[in-house]
Amino acid sequence: MKLLRDALVLGFILVAAPSQAQELFDRLAQTLSLQSTSGASAARLSGTLDLEAYVFSQPPPGLIITSSQRLFNPRLSLYLDAYWGPRVYAFAQARVDRGFDPSDQDLQGRIDEYAVRVKLRDDGRLGVQLGQFSSVVGRWSLRHGSWENPFVTAPLAYEHLTAMWDSAAARSTETLLSWAHLRGTPTFAQENADRILRLPLIWGPSYATGAALFGSSGPFEFSAELKNASLSSRPQAWNLDRDAWKHPTVSARIGYRPSLTWNFGLSASTGSYLQPSARQSLVARSGLSDYRQTVVAFDATYAWRHLQAWIEIIHGRFEVPRVGLADTVSSFLEVKYKLTPRFAAAARVNRQTFGDLRDSRGGTVPWGRDLWRVDVAPSFRFTAHLQAKLQYSFQDEEGRARIHHTGAAQLTLRF
């Protein structure tokens, strides 16, 4: 609670004395910046302090891990940006929080991103990048940070937990339906018990490790990457280890920007979604590469004056021997409108559906519950360094007797 109190006091100072606060942040920016005498090389440290609060009905929504119906989640993020001449750029992100996703764990520190990007041409139209960084698939990862994201949470595609596990392969359709809690009448406690085993379609920005190639030509842009883990892989799988490159994931995106208003893109990705520990559950004479996740996605962005809109349609397929092809489609439409220079409002409609599998009775059954989720989020920027967001979400799943409600608040200090 001391962190919350100190942040609120600092926020009050920023609002009550904006000119003095701006001078303070200007001096801080100078202190955290270095530059060579020639100006060819430079480095800067910046960051954000996020204070998040959630209230929800059980089970917790998305990737939140807690047995309570309330959660306070502080997060300190530090960003390092460095330049060496006109062609080399490096960046890193370190965080202190309760885990990569909101949880009730103790505070911990870790490095989430680090990479070096090299321009191969003077005009910057071709470059390579090495390290641990967000995926090129889709466009949401470009604005997933708390300062850029109009919402507190991620879209459904990037956080809704499906029935697929990465620690074991489903041996039958009935097993997968059991993991989806579609058999019997499971309690919320039972559904909460296996949350740490389940995978979303895409795990947040997917900071896997690897190499990427970027380029552009006229209105077209392209990117391709080779990573050590699939899009659905959990954060623990993103780091390098002895099995890192035995089952790589390949992803690519091609974009088309006909004007400053519109941007369109098509993405694709394929890779094994199982961890090495799942080998004992595999079908005889099969390997991890026989259990693949394939993703095809379309994205579009529109921006005009005070209006911004984003749309993504993502088709995911998990290959499961003995079971079949488990398909799911997740889509969302986000709209943000700046009502005043400081006040903005955003709304997002999410939808996810699940394909049918043949069960032991000879019929077909979906391997997950189709669902809708609607998010609304007003935000207010007190200064260039302080903003607040509120969010309300309601989620309706087929076969559920009630709608799931979630409230969230976020205070962000940027320095």
N, C-alpha and C positions, 0 to 999 in steps of 0.2 A: 504493500500500500504506500510505502515511502516513495517509490518510483512514480506512482500515480499522483501523489500530492505534489512532488517536485515538478512534474510535467505540467500540471494544472497551474501552478504558480508561474512557471515560465511562460505558459500560454497567455496568462493574464497580463504579464508584462509586455509580451509582444503586441497584444491588442491595445493595451492602454497607452503604450509609448512606442508607436510604430517607427518613428524616425530614429529614436535612440536604438531600438532593436535592429533596424537596418544597418546602422553604423557598426553595431556589435558584430553582425554577421559578415559585413564587408571585411572587418579586421580579421575575423576567424578564417574567411576564405583566403586571405593573403597569407595567414600563418600556415594554412594547410596546403599551400601551393609552392612549388619549386620550379625554377626555370634557369636554363643555362644562360651564360652571358651572351651567347650568339642568338638565343631564342629558338634554336633548332630542336632542343629537347625540353620537355616539360612534364611535370607530374602534379596531380591534384588529388587530395583526399576529400571526399564528401560523404554524406550519409542521411539517413532518415531514422527517426524514432517514432514507432507506431505503438499506440495503446488501443487495443481492440477489446470489445466486450460483446459476448454472444448470449442470447437467451433463446431457448428452443425446446420443443417437445421431443421426447425420446422416440426412437434412437437419434443420436446426433446426425446432423446433415453432412453431406459431403465427406471430406477427409478429416473432420474434427474427431479427436479421440478423447473421450471423457465419459465417466459414468454419471455425471451430474447434468443438470438442465441449464447451468450457467457456466460461463468460462470467461476469465480475464486473461488476455494473451498479449504481453508486452514483447516488442521486437526492436532491436537495434541493428540496423544494416549499415555497413561501411563500404564505400565504393572507391576504388583506386583506378584512376585513368592516367596513362602515361604515353608520351609520344617521343620517338627517336627519329628525327628527321621527317621528311614528308611521306615516308612509306611505311613506317612501322608504328603500330599502335597496340598497346596492351591494356587489359582491364582485369579487375578482380572484384569479387564481392564476398564479404565475410559477414556473418550474422551471429547475434547472441539472442536466443529466444527459447521457447519451450519445445522445440522440435521444428522440422521443416514445415509441418502442418500444425495448426492450432491443437494444443493438448494441455493436459494438467500436469505434465512432467516438470522437473526442476529445470532451471535455466541452463543452457549449454551453448558452447560456441563452436563454430565450424566455418569452413570456406565452401561456398556454394558454387562460385564461378571463378574461373581464371583462364585467360586465353591471350594469345598473341596473333594479331592480324597483320599481314604483309601485303601491300599493294604490289602487284606484278607489272602494272603499267603506270606511267606518270599521270594519266588522266583518271586513275582510280577505278576504271571500268572492269578490272579483273583483280581478284585477290584470293588469298588463302588464309585460313584460320585454324589454329591448333589449340586444344585445351579442353576445358569442361565448360559448356555453354548451352543456352537454350536451343531447342530444336528449330529448324527452318520450316517445319510443317505449320501451315496456318499463319495467322497474324496476331492472335491474342497474346502470344508470348512477348511481342514488342511493347505491350502496354500492361503487363501484369504487375508492375510495381505499384505500391500503394499510392504514390503521387499521381501516376498516370491513369490507373484503373478507376473508372467512374463508380465502381462498386467495391464493397468490402470483400466479397467472395468471388470465386472464379465461375465461369459458365459451367453448365451441367456436364458437358463433354469432358472437362478437365478435372472433375472432382467427384462425380457420382460413382459410387462403388458398385461394380457388377458382381455377378456370381463367379467370375473367373479367378482362380488362384494361381500364384506363381510358385508356390512351394510343393505342389503336387498336381498331377494331371488327372482330370476326371476320367474314371474308368467306364462310366456309362452315362446315358442321359439322366437316369434317376439320380446319380451322384450329383450331377450339375444342378438339377432341379432342387435337390436337398440343400446345396450350397446357396441357391437363390431363395431359400425359405419359401418355396412354392408348394411344398408337401406338408400337410398337417396344418396346425394353427400355432406357429411359433410365437413366443412372447418377445417383447422388446429386449429383455435380458439375453435371450438366446441369439437374437440378431446382432446384439452388441458384442457378443463373445467372439465372433469370428471376423469382426471388421478389419483387424490387422492382417488378415490373410487375403483379402479381396483386392481386386485391381480396378481402377477406372479405365476408360477408353484411352485417355492420355493423362499422365500424372503431372498436372500443373505445367510449368514451362519445360519440363523434361531436360534437366541439366546433365545429360549423359556426356561421357568423355569421347573425344574423337577429333576428326578433321573435317573441314568444310571448304568448299570452293564457291566463290561469289562472283557474279559478273552482270553486266548490263549492256544493252545495245539499243539505242533509240528508246522507244516506249516499253521495251521488254527488259525483264530482269530474271536472273535464274540463280539458284543456289542448290547445292547438293552436299550431302554429308555422309560420313561413315562413322558410326557411333558404336560403343560397346554394349548398349542396352536398348531395348525396345521402347516405344513411346509410352507404354503402360507400366514400365518398370518403376519400382519404388526408389526413393532417394538413396537407399543403402546400396543399390546396384549401379549407381552412376559412377562411383569411384573406380580407379584402376585396381585390378587384382590379378591373380595368376590365371584366371579364366576369362579375363576381360575381352580378348579378341578371338576366342574360339567360335563364338556365334554372334557376329556383328549384325548391326541393323543399318540398312541403307535407306536414306530419305532424300527427297528432292522437291523443289517448288519452282514453278515458272510463273512469273507475274506479268501483267499487262497494264500499263498506266496510259490510257488514251488522253487524259487531261489531268489537271491538278485536282479536279473534283472526284474522279473515279480511280479505283485501283482494283484489279481482279487478279485472282491467283488460283492455280491448281497444284495440289500437293499429293505426294504418295510416299509410303513407307512400308518396309517389310523387315521382319526380324523375329527371332525366337523370344517368347515372353516368359519362359520358365527359368527358374534358378537352377544352378547345377545340383542343388540338394534334391531336386524333383526326379532325378534319374531313376530311383528305385520304383517310381510309380509309372514309368513309361511302358508302352506296349512292347512286347518282345521284338527284338531286331529293329527297334526304332531309336532315334536320338533326339536331342533337344531341338535340332533344326527341323524335325518333322512337326513340331508344335509351334506354328508361326502366327504372328499377328500382322495383318496387312491392313493398311489404312489408306483411303483415298478421300481427299477433302477439297472443297471449293470455298473460297473466301472472296468477299467483296467489301470495299470501303467507300463511303461517300462523305464528303465534307463540303459544306457551303455556308459561308458566313457563320452564324451561331449554331448551326446544326451539324452533328456528326452521326453517322450510322455505320454499323458493322454487322455482317452476317457471315456465318460459317455453317456448312453442311458437311458432316464428317461420317463416312461409312467405315466401320471397323469389322474385321473378320478374324476370329480365332479358330485356327485349325486344331481339332481335337480328335485324333484317331480313336476308333470305336464309337465315337459320338457323332461326328460330322462337322459341318461348318457352322459355327455360332456367329451369326451376323447381328450387328446393332447399328443403328443410325441415330446420331445425335446432332441437333442443330440449335442455333440460337440467333436471335435478332436483337441487337442493342441500339438504342437511340439515346443520344445526349443532346440537350439543348441548353445553351448558356443564356439564362434569363437576364442577368446583369453581369458586369465584369467580374463579380465575386460569387454570384449564386448560380448554380446549375442544377438541373434535374435529369435523371436518367431512368430508363425503363428497359427491362430485358425479358424476352419470352424464350424459354428453353423447352425443348422437346426431345425425348429419347424413346425409341422403340426397339423391340427385340424380335429377331427372326424365330421361325419355328424349327424344332428338331423332332425327329421320330422317337417316340418313347417305347417302353417295353410292351405296351398294350397294342402297338401297331398304329396308333394315331399320331398326330402332330401336336406339339405344345410349345409355346414361346419359352425361352430360357431365362426370361426376366420380366418384370412388370413394366409395361409402358407407362410413362409418366410425363406430366407437365410441371413446369415451375415458372413462376412469374416473380421477378425482382424489381423493386422500385427503390431509388436511392437519390435523395437530395444531398447536395454538397455545398459547402461554403468555404471560400478561401479568405481568411481574415487578413493575411498578408502574403507576401511572396514566399514565406517560409512556414506558414501554419494553415492547415485546412482541417475541416471536420466533415465526416460523412455519417449518414444514417441509412440503414437498409432494412426493408421488410420483405420477406419472401414467403410465399405459400406454395406448397408442392402437393400435387394430387396424383397418386399412383392407382392404377387399376387393381381392384381387389382389396383396397384399403377402406376401412370403415370411416376414416377421418382424414382431414387435410392436415399436412404437416406445416407448422408455422415456425418461422425463424426471424428474430430481430437481431440486428448488429449495429454497432457504433464504432467509429474509428477516428482517432485524433492523430494527425501526422505532423511532425515537426521536421522540416528539411533544412539541412545546413551544408 
